[in-house]
Amino acid sequence: MEMIHLSIVEDDQLIRDSLESYFSSIPNIKIGLVADSVENFISALRVMRNPEIDVLLLDIGLPGISGLEGIAPIKRLLESVKIIMLTSFEEDEKIFKALCAGAVSYLSKRTPLPKITEAVTTVYRGGAYMSPSIAKKVVNYFKPKVDKTKDLSARQMQIVQGILDGLSYKMIADKYMITLDTVRDHIKRIYKTLEINSKGELMRKMLDKNL
């Protein structure tokens, strides 16, 4: 029978105790180092001789060094460890930062314990595992991007260019001899078409389009 050596870094004591208790009851999983912060985990590692850790469940929202920041120093000490992010954060940015830093899986804390066990076993055997909601975000991220700016009218593109040039709504209205309300109405339609909510997002989208 394969024996998986599992460690946990989680600052919420209730969750940490629950995970430790649950995995301790599984015959082929051996609980090793359990810590409430990256700093304490690394400190404990440094005084251990040949720490045997196959899989690490790592939270993101930790006191001090975050789980994301902790991936690199942990991997330097444990080159072969498989890191699973187990977190309440599901933002695209955090998901991809974790995966790019070296985590092999990303799970929501809403994931049932049997599914977390499945993830631990899967990554131990060399695979990867994602919560369904996370997997969907990953798939969507790599889908070919549709250029929705093509759906904007000529007037709307003029208004977009005005914004990129740093013009105020009033200046845009004066430049194209339209009312301020018309500019605002176009802005709402532009945001809806491009599926954005702010001027900053508009500028980033147009910048990415022109790269």
N, C-alpha and C positions, 0 to 999 in steps of 0.2 A: 504494500500500500504506500502510495506517495505521501510524504509528510511535508506540508507547507508551513514554513515559519513566517508568521504574520506579526507585524508591528503596527501600532496605532499612534497617531498624533492628533489629539482632539482636546480642545480646552473646555468644552461643556462636560462637566463631570457625569451628568445623567446619561448623555449619549455615550461617553467613553466607557462607563461601567456597563451599559447595556451591550455595547459591541464586544467588550471583553468577556462578559458573561456568556453571550450567545456563541461566540467562536470557540470558547473553551469547551463547549459541549460537543463540538464536531470532532470526531476521532482523528481525521487526517489533517487537522489544523492545530498547530502549536503556537500559542500566544507568547511572544517574546517581549521586547521593549515597548512599554506604553508610556507616553508622555503627554503633557498638557501644552507644550510649546515646542517650536523648532529648536530654540536655544537649549532647552533641557534635554531634548532628544539627542542633539549633537554632542552635548557635554557627556551624556551617558555613553554614547558610542565611543568617544575618545578614550574612555577608561576600560572599555571592554576588550577582551582578547578574542580576535576572530569572531566578531558578531555574526550570527547566522540569521539573516533576514532576507526572505525571498520576495515578500510583498509588503508594501507599506500603504496603509490607509491614511491619507493626509488631508486635513481640513485646510481651507483657505483663510477664513476669518479668525486668525490667531492673534493673541497679544504679542507685541514685539514684532519679530520677523514673521511675515505672512507666509502661508503655505506656498504661494507662487514664488516668493523670494527664497524660500527654503529649498526648493527643488535642486538648484545647482549645487549648493554646499553639501546637501545630503548625497547627491550622486557622486560627488568627489570622494566621499568617504565610503560609499557603497555603490560601486560602479554597476554591479549587476542587479541591483534592487529594482523591482517593478513597482512604480508609484501609481496608485489610484487616488485621484482627487475625490474626496467625499465631502460635498459642500452644499450649502443652500444657495450659493451664487450660480446663476445660469446665464449670465451675460455673455454674449459672443466674445467680447474682448478677453475675459478671464479664461474662457474655454480654450481659445487658441494660444494664449500666453502659456497656459499650463502644458498643452500638448507640444508646443514649440520648445519649451524648457526641458522636456524629457519625460513628462508623465505619459503613461500608456493608456490610461482610461480616465473617464470623468463621469462621476455619478452624482445624482441629486440625493440629498439626505432623505428625500421622500421615498427612495427606492426600498422595497421590502427586504428584510434581512436575507431571505433565501436567494434573492436576486444578487445581493451583494456577495454572498457566498459563491454564486455562479461566476460573478466577475472575478473574484479572487482566484478561483480555480482556472478560469480561462486565461488570465494574464500570466499565471504561474506556468502554464503550458505553452506560453509564447504568443497568445492571441491578444486581442484588444476588446474592450467592452464599454458600451455607452448606454446610459439611460435613454429610453426612446425619445424623450424631449430633446436631449443633448444630441443624439444621433441625427435628428431632423435638422438641427441648427448646422451641424457639420455638413450634411448633404446640401442644404440650401446655400451654404457659403461657397461650395465648389461648383455649384450649378453655373452654366454659362449666364453671364449677366446680360439682361435685355436693356438696350439703350432706349429708355422711355422719353428721352429728350426729343426723339423723333415725333412724339405725339403732341408736342407743344406747337402752338400756332406761331406764325411769323411775329406777331405783336408780342406774344409771351416771350419769345426768344430775345426780342429787343429789350424787354423789361429785365430779363435775366442778365443780359449783357450790361445793362445799366447798373444793376446791383454789383456785378463783378468789377465794374469801373469805380465803385465806391459812391455812386449817386444816391441821394435820399429819394424816398418815394415822391416827394414834392418836385425834386429836380427832374425825375423821370417823367412825371406828369407834364411839366413845362416843356421838356425836350420833345415829347411826342404829341403835345397839344391835346392831352386827354385829361379827364378829371382825376383828382386824387382817389376818389372812391373807385374809379375804374381800375386804377393801378392796384389798389388793395384787393379788388375782386379777382384780378388776374393772378395776383400773388397766391391767393387761396387756391385757385384752380391749378396753378403750377405745383404747389405743395402736394395737392391731392394726386395729381398725375404722376409726380416723381416719388410719391410715398415718403415724404419728408415732413419735418415739423418746424424747421428753423432756417434762418439765413445761413448759419454756419454749415448746416447739412447741405444746403444748396451749393455753397461754394466748394465744399469738399467733393461733392458729386461731379460738379463741372470740371474741377481740377483732375479728378481721376479719369474722366472721359477724355481729357485732352492730353494725358500722359502718353 
